[in-house]
Amino acid sequence: MLASLPAFPVRTLAALLLTALLAPACSNDDDDTASPGLPDAVAFTQAGLYPEGVQYDATDNRFFVSSQTRGAIGQVKDDGTYAQFADDAVLVSTIGMRLDEGRNRLLVAVSDPGYNTARTSTATQRKLAGLASFNRANGQRLSYTDLGALRPGQNHFANDIAVDAQGNAYVTDSFSPIIYKVDVQGVATIFLENAQLAAPAGGFGLNGIVYHPDGYLLVAKSNEGVLFKVPLTNPTAFSKVASAQNLMGADGLLLQDNNTLQVVTNAQAKVYRLTSADAWATATVSGTFTTPPQYPTTLARREGADSYVLYSNLNALQANQNPPVSVFTIARVKF
């Protein structure tokens, strides 16, 4: 029945068809807080981009996306238009991001898994962990902090970022059992280092991280499929969040409210909604959103309680798929 479709431009029609094909399944569909009028999916074309992080900038109505293969930060509009937002020679591979709206800055975790052939080097591959800060309005670099220098000689992979009420940034390292702390002046320290947080050989350990306004961090450990609660005032007293749900492949986190956490599991191709009634000593699943098998990674908060998940297709990158993936999707999560 294509002949009866409205006369959309070819690019628009392709995006609409792609959105229909990628429409994910959901269960426990009791999400009555969704805002009307938002797109169910935003598809954009950038061959071989392989973004890992996503954030939403409500001021300028755009998504920020990172890139493991280019390093540059991009911006994506709801119509699928992609444009470069910021680039810098220090951006080998950009991973997780955190938009700190109150300080008008975009924080970016920088690593080198070897995917950016133009910028990777033997000195940085699997050794790099950095935190870059950019002006949210114009993309100007504000600062760069070398986190891996705090533990030279180790493998490093800066992955995700949380920001507390004072503007301190906390960055997970997926290859070393470390959470870094970087103050607003860019001074870095080891916030927590513990063998219990170690990654398996060749695998990922610590991953997503969020700040809870009651004074602690919630942190995902991918290889175990668990969450940890880490008090800001006494990080060595961290504890495992007890849950019957296996979160294997846990990646990005989004704190929906003080008692509700969304967790992306890339290996399972799901987003779980967890709830807690005891300050995250324990957690139970209250909703599940199933994605296509396109390696979902991280989440962005939008209007109200709405969130969007990025389909990174990193599984295709890791498999050296040729030709590379050219269309990437940011999908609205519906539980």
N, C-alpha and C positions, 0 to 999 in steps of 0.2 A: 504493500500500500504506500510505497514511497511517493508515488505520484500525487497523493493527496496531502502530503506534508506542506506546510508553509514554505515560502521561498527564502529559507535562511541562507546566509553566506556559507560557503563550503566549510570554513573553519568552525563556524558556530554549530552547523549541523553535525560535524564530526565530534565536537565536544559533547553535544547532547546525546548522541548515540553511545559515546564512550561512557558517559555518566550512567546511562541506563544499563549498560553491560556490567559496570562495576558496582552497581547498587548492592550493598552488603546486607547480610541477614542480621536480624537482631532477635533477642529473646527478652522475656520479662519487660515487655514494651509498656512500661507504666510511666514514662517520662512526660509529665504534663507541664513541665516548666520551660519547654523549648520555645524560643522566640519565633514568631511567624515571619515569613518573608525571606529567611536566610537560605542560601543555596544548599542543596543536599551534598553537592560535591563541586569542587573547583579543580578542573583539569588544565594543566599547562604543559607546553611543549618546550623541552630543552634537552636535546639528545645527549645522553651520557652524563647528566648532571648528578644524579644519585644524591639527593638531599637527605639529611639525617635529622636535622632539627627544624622546628617550626614555631613561630610566635605570631600573635596577631596584634597589629597596631591599630587601635580603634580611632586614634586621632586622624590618621591618613587612610583608613579603610584599606588595609593591605596586610598580607601575610609576609613575614620574613622567612626565607628558607636558606639553609646552609648547603654545602656541597663537599662531599668527600673527594671528588675528582678534580674540582676547579679551585676550591678554597674560597672563592668570592661569595659574598652574601647577596642573595637576590630578593626581589620583592614581587609578589604576585597579587594581582587584582582579581575580583570575583569573576570577571569575564575571561580569565585565563591569561591575561597579559603578563609577561615576565619581563623584568628589567633589572639590571645590576644595581644594587644599592651601595655596596662598599667592596673594596678589594685592597689588598696590601700584600707585600712580599712575605710577611710572616704567616699568612694564612695558607698553610700547606693543605690540610684538610680541616674543614670546619664541621663541628659535631653538634652538640647541644647548644642552645641559646637561652637567654633569659632577658626579657624586656623589662627594664627597671624604669617604669614610666615616671615615677616621682623624681628621678634624677636624670631624666631625659637621655638615657643611654641604653644601648643594646650590648649585652655581654655575650661573648662567643668563646666556646671551648675549642682549642686548636690542638690537633694531633697529626700524626703521620703514619697511617697504616700502609703507605706505599701506593695508594691509588692515584695520587696526583703526579703523573710522570714528569710534569714540568717543574715541580718544586720538591719532590722527595729527594733525599740524599742518604748515604750510609750513616751520616752523623745524626740524622733525625729520625729515620725510620724505626718505629716502635720505641723510640727514646723521647719523643717530643710530648710535652704537656704544657700548654700555655693558656692564658686568659687574655683575650683582647676586648677592648671596650670602644664602642663607636657612638658618636652623637646620633641620637635617634632621628633627628630632623634632616641632617645633611650627609650622614655617612662618614664624617671625618673621624679618623682614629684619634681616640683620647689617650689610650694607654695600652701597654702590652706587658704582661708579667710572665716570666719564665718560671713555671712551677716545677718542672723536672729538675731544675738546678738545685732544688732543696734535697734531692736524693740522687746525685749523679751515679752513673753506672748501673742503674736499674732500668727495666722496661717501663714505659709510661704510655698512657692514653687518657688524656683529659676528655671526659665524656659529657657530664651534665652539670648544671649550675642552679643553685638556689640563692636567694638574697633575703637577708633578715631585715628587720625594721630599721636598723642603723645603717644599712647599705653594705654590710659585709657580705661578700660572696663566698659560697662554699662549693667546691668543685670536686667531683668524684674522679678517681683514677681507676680505670678498668683493668690495668695490668699490674699495678702496685696496690697494696692494701691501705690506701691513703685517701683521706678527705682533706683538701687544702682549704685554708681560709685566707681571703684577700680583702684587706680593708679598703676604704674608699680612696685612700692615697695610692693604692696599688701594691702595698707591702704584703708579701705572702708569708705564711707560716704553715706548719703541719698542724692541722686541727685535731686529726685522729689518725693513728697508724696502729694496726692490730692484725696479727696473723690470721685471725678469724675471718677477716675481710679479704683474704688473698684470693687471687684468681687461679684457676687450673692452668696447667701448662698449655699455652697457645689459645686459651679461652678468655672470656670476659667475666670479671667479678662484679665490682661495684658499677652501678649504672645510673638510673634516674634518681633525682633528689628533689625534695620540696621542703620549704620552711613552713612550720606550723606556728601560728601566732602565739601559742601558749609556751613557746620557748624551746622547741626541739626540732630536729630534722627527721624526716622519714626518707629512708634510703633503700633502693632496690639492689639486690644481689642476683644477677642474671643466672649464673650457673647453678645456684641452689634453689631459685624460685621463691625467695623469701624477702621480707621487708625488715629493716631495723629501725628502731627509734633511738635517736641520739640526742641527749640533752645538751643544749648549748653551754650550760654552766659546768657540766661535768661529762664531757664526751666519752671518757673511758667507761662510764656506767651505761653504755649502750645496751639495748636488749632487743631480742627478736620479737616481732609482732606475731603472736600466735594466731594461726589461721589454718582451716582445713583445706583451703584452696592452694593447689600447687601453682605457683607463678613462674614456672620455668620460662626463661627467656624474657623476664621482666625488663622493660626498657624505660620509656618515659613515664613520668608521674604527673598528675594534676590534682591539686587539692581543691575539690569542688566547694566544700565548706569544711568547717572544723571537724566534722564527723564523717565526711565522705571523700573518698580518694579514688581517682581513676588510674588504672594501671594498664599500660600497653604491654602485651607479651608478643614479641616478634615471632618466636618459635611456634606459638600456638595460633597466631593470626587472630587474636582476640583483644578486646579492651574489657577489663573487668571493673565493675564498680563495687568498691568495698565500703562498708560502714563499720563504725566502732562506737560503742557506748561507754567505753572505759579508758578514754584518752590514749587509744592505740596500744593498749596492752594486748588486745585481741581484735580481730576483724573478721567479718563475714561478708560473703558475696550477696549483693542485692540487685545485680543486673549484669548482663553479658552482651557485648556487641561483637559479632563475628565479622571479620573483614575478609576480602579476597586474599589469596596466598601471595601477597606482594610485599611482605616484610614491613608491617606497620612499626613505626618507631616512637614518635613523640606526639604530644598533644599541645594544642593551643586553646586558650580560653577566648571566647568571643562574647557577644551580648548575653547578659543574664547568666544562666547556667549552661549555656551551650558550649560545647567543645568540639574541636576538629582534630582528626588524627591524620598523620602523614603516611602515605604508602611510599616507602623509599625505594623498593625493588632492589635492596642491597644483596638479596640472594642471587639476582642476575649478575650483579657486579662481581660477586665472589666466585661465580661460576664462569666468569669471562665470557658472558653471552655476547654473541656478535650476530647482527648489529646490536649496539647497546640500546637499552630502553630509552625511548624518546619522550613519552608522555607520562607525567606523574600526577598523582591525585591527592588532594587534601579533602577528606570526607567528613561530613557532619556525623557525630556519634549519636546514635539513638538507642537507648536501652529499652 
